[in-house]
């Protein structure tokens, strides 16, 4: 009698790992190539890797709403960081002009 994959046969884990890899490549490819272009406008100036990571992170945290919420949070963070950096450089320039 041959052991079945449900019994914990030696090859069962390898099949599951391969299935998970193929599924992961499919999901990431689907997000990056099909769903990102309509959801992310070209004028966002976000790097592609930020969009991909924030979309996957958003999906893992918020479910299907993460398609929008993840990149939105990333864009808000980058915008706030840029404003902060701009303000700091303006204050530094002002302090060097006074001296």
Backbone as numpy.savetxt, mean C-alpha at the origin, in Angstrom:
# Nx Ny Nz CAx CAy CAz Cx Cy Cz
-2.71 -47.86 1.81 -3.56 -46.68 1.81 -2.67 -45.44 1.81
-2.91 -44.54 0.86 -2.11 -43.31 0.75 -2.67 -42.24 1.69
-1.78 -41.46 2.32 -2.28 -40.38 3.19 -2.85 -39.25 2.33
-3.93 -38.68 2.78 -4.55 -37.57 2.03 -3.98 -36.25 2.54
-4.10 -35.16 1.75 -3.59 -33.86 2.20 -4.22 -33.38 3.50
-5.46 -33.83 3.77 -6.12 -33.42 5.00 -5.47 -34.07 6.22
-4.80 -35.21 6.01 -4.15 -35.92 7.10 -2.78 -35.33 7.44
-2.38 -34.29 6.76 -1.06 -33.70 7.02 0.03 -34.38 6.23
-0.29 -34.80 5.03 0.71 -35.46 4.18 1.84 -34.49 3.89
3.05 -35.01 3.64 4.22 -34.15 3.43 4.04 -33.11 2.32
3.33 -33.43 1.26 3.18 -32.49 0.15 2.05 -31.48 0.33
1.25 -31.65 1.37 0.08 -30.78 1.53 0.47 -29.34 1.80
1.47 -29.12 2.61 1.88 -27.75 2.93 2.46 -27.04 1.72
3.23 -27.76 0.91 3.79 -27.18 -0.30 2.72 -26.72 -1.27
1.65 -27.47 -1.37 0.55 -27.10 -2.26 -0.13 -25.85 -1.74
-0.35 -25.78 -0.44 -0.98 -24.59 0.14 -0.10 -23.36 -0.02
1.20 -23.51 0.20 2.11 -22.37 0.04 2.10 -21.86 -1.39
2.13 -22.79 -2.33 2.13 -22.39 -3.74 0.82 -21.70 -4.10
-0.28 -22.22 -3.59 -1.58 -21.60 -3.84 -1.62 -20.19 -3.26
-1.06 -20.01 -2.06 -1.03 -18.68 -1.45 -0.16 -17.72 -2.25
0.96 -18.20 -2.76 1.82 -17.34 -3.58 1.11 -16.90 -4.85
0.49 -17.83 -5.52 -0.21 -17.51 -6.77 -1.37 -16.55 -6.47
-2.08 -16.80 -5.39 -3.18 -15.90 -5.01 -2.67 -14.50 -4.67
-1.55 -14.42 -3.97 -0.97 -13.12 -3.62 -0.53 -12.35 -4.85
0.12 -13.03 -5.78 0.54 -12.37 -7.02 -0.68 -11.89 -7.78
-1.74 -12.69 -7.81 -2.96 -12.29 -8.51 -3.58 -11.05 -7.87
-3.70 -11.04 -6.55 -4.33 -9.91 -5.85 -3.50 -8.64 -6.03
-2.19 -8.73 -5.86 -1.34 -7.55 -6.01 -1.36 -7.05 -7.44
-1.31 -7.97 -8.40 -1.40 -7.58 -9.81 -2.72 -6.92 -10.12
-3.80 -7.45 -9.57 -5.12 -6.87 -9.79 -5.19 -5.46 -9.24
-4.70 -5.27 -8.04 -4.72 -3.94 -7.41 -3.87 -2.96 -8.20
-2.65 -3.37 -8.52 -1.71 -2.45 -9.13 -2.06 -2.11 -10.56
-2.52 -3.07 -11.34 -2.72 -2.84 -12.76 -4.15 -2.48 -13.16
-5.12 -2.98 -12.45 -6.50 -2.75 -12.87 -7.25 -1.73 -12.02
-7.04 -1.76 -10.72 -7.84 -0.91 -9.85 -7.19 0.43 -9.54
-5.85 0.48 -9.51 -5.19 1.72 -9.15 -5.40 2.84 -10.17
-5.27 2.61 -11.46 -5.43 3.73 -12.40 -6.77 4.45 -12.32
-7.92 3.75 -12.23 -9.16 4.52 -12.11 -9.34 5.19 -10.75
-8.74 4.60 -9.71 -8.96 5.14 -8.37 -7.99 6.25 -8.02
-6.80 6.23 -8.59 -5.78 7.22 -8.25 -5.56 8.12 -9.45
-5.87 9.38 -9.29 -5.70 10.34 -10.37 -4.22 10.60 -10.59
-3.81 10.84 -11.83 -2.40 11.03 -12.15 -1.81 12.26 -11.45
-2.60 13.24 -11.10 -2.10 14.46 -10.49 -1.80 14.35 -9.01
-1.88 13.15 -8.42 -1.66 13.03 -6.99 -0.20 13.19 -6.61
0.70 12.93 -7.52 2.14 13.02 -7.29 2.61 12.09 -6.17
1.87 11.02 -5.92 2.31 10.01 -4.96 3.13 8.98 -5.70
4.25 8.56 -5.14 5.02 7.48 -5.78 4.19 6.19 -5.87
4.47 5.41 -6.88 3.70 4.19 -7.10 3.79 3.24 -5.91
4.96 3.14 -5.31 5.10 2.20 -4.19 4.27 2.65 -2.99
4.11 3.97 -2.80 3.28 4.46 -1.69 1.81 4.11 -1.95
1.39 4.28 -3.20 0.01 3.94 -3.54 -0.24 2.46 -3.33
0.67 1.62 -3.77 0.49 0.17 -3.63 0.46 -0.24 -2.16
1.43 0.23 -1.39 1.50 -0.16 0.02 0.30 0.38 0.80
-0.10 1.62 0.52 -1.24 2.18 1.24 -2.55 1.50 0.84
-2.66 1.08 -0.41 -3.86 0.36 -0.83 -3.94 -1.00 -0.16
-2.86 -1.74 -0.17 -2.85 -3.06 0.47 -3.06 -2.91 1.98
-2.40 -1.94 2.59 -2.59 -1.70 4.03 -4.00 -1.26 4.35
-4.57 -0.42 3.50 -5.95 0.02 3.71 -6.93 -1.12 3.62
-6.70 -2.02 2.65 -7.58 -3.18 2.51 -7.47 -4.09 3.72
-6.24 -4.27 4.22 -6.08 -5.16 5.38 -6.70 -4.56 6.64
-6.71 -3.23 6.76 -7.29 -2.60 7.95 -8.77 -2.31 7.83
-9.21 -1.83 6.66 -10.58 -1.33 6.51 -11.43 -2.17 5.57
-10.90 -3.26 5.05 -11.67 -4.08 4.12 -11.73 -3.41 2.75
-12.84 -3.58 2.07 -12.98 -3.07 0.71 -12.91 -1.53 0.68
-13.30 -0.87 1.75 -13.21 0.58 1.80 -11.76 1.06 1.82
-10.84 0.16 2.13 -9.42 0.49 2.17 -8.86 0.89 0.82
-9.55 0.52 -0.29 -9.12 0.97 -1.61 -9.04 2.49 -1.66
-9.94 3.15 -0.98 -9.98 4.61 -0.97 -9.32 5.17 0.28
-9.61 4.59 1.42 -9.14 5.14 2.70 -7.62 5.05 2.83
-7.01 3.96 2.42 -5.55 3.80 2.55 -4.78 4.86 1.79
-4.98 5.00 0.47 -4.27 6.06 -0.26 -4.64 7.47 0.20
-5.88 7.65 0.66 -6.29 8.97 1.16 -5.50 9.34 2.41
-5.34 8.41 3.33 -4.54 8.68 4.54 -3.09 8.95 4.16
-2.55 8.18 3.22 -1.16 8.38 2.79 -1.00 9.76 2.15
-1.94 10.16 1.31 -1.86 11.47 0.66 -1.96 12.60 1.68
-2.84 12.45 2.66 -2.97 13.48 3.70 -1.69 13.58 4.53
-1.09 12.44 4.85 0.15 12.45 5.62 1.26 13.13 4.83
1.40 12.80 3.56 2.46 13.40 2.75 2.22 14.90 2.57
0.97 15.31 2.39 0.66 16.73 2.26 0.98 17.49 3.54
0.60 16.92 4.69 0.89 17.56 5.97 2.40 17.64 6.20
3.12 16.58 5.85 4.57 16.57 6.01 5.22 17.64 5.13
4.74 17.78 3.90 5.29 18.80 2.99 5.03 20.20 3.52
3.83 20.44 4.04 3.53 21.76 4.61 4.41 22.05 5.82
4.61 21.05 6.66 5.46 21.21 7.84 6.90 21.52 7.42
7.42 20.79 6.45 8.79 21.01 5.99 8.94 22.39 5.36
7.92 22.82 4.61 7.95 24.15 4.00 7.95 25.24 5.07
7.12 25.07 6.08 7.05 26.05 7.16 8.37 26.11 7.92
8.97 24.97 8.17 10.24 24.95 8.89 11.35 25.63 8.10
11.39 25.40 6.79 12.43 26.04 5.99 12.20 27.54 5.90
10.94 27.98 5.87 10.65 29.41 5.85 11.07 30.06 7.17
10.83 29.38 8.28 11.23 29.91 9.58 12.75 29.97 9.72
13.44 28.98 9.18 14.90 28.99 9.21 15.45 30.15 8.37
14.86 30.36 7.22 15.30 31.45 6.35 15.05 32.80 7.02
13.92 32.91 7.70 13.59 34.16 8.39 14.56 34.40 9.56
14.93 33.36 10.29 15.82 33.52 11.42 17.25 33.86 10.97
17.69 33.36 9.82 19.01 33.71 9.32 19.04 35.13 8.75
17.89 35.63 8.26 17.83 36.99 7.76 17.89 38.02 8.89
17.36 37.68 10.05 17.34 38.59 11.20 18.74 38.77 11.75
19.52 37.71 11.76 20.87 37.78 12.33 21.78 38.54 11.48
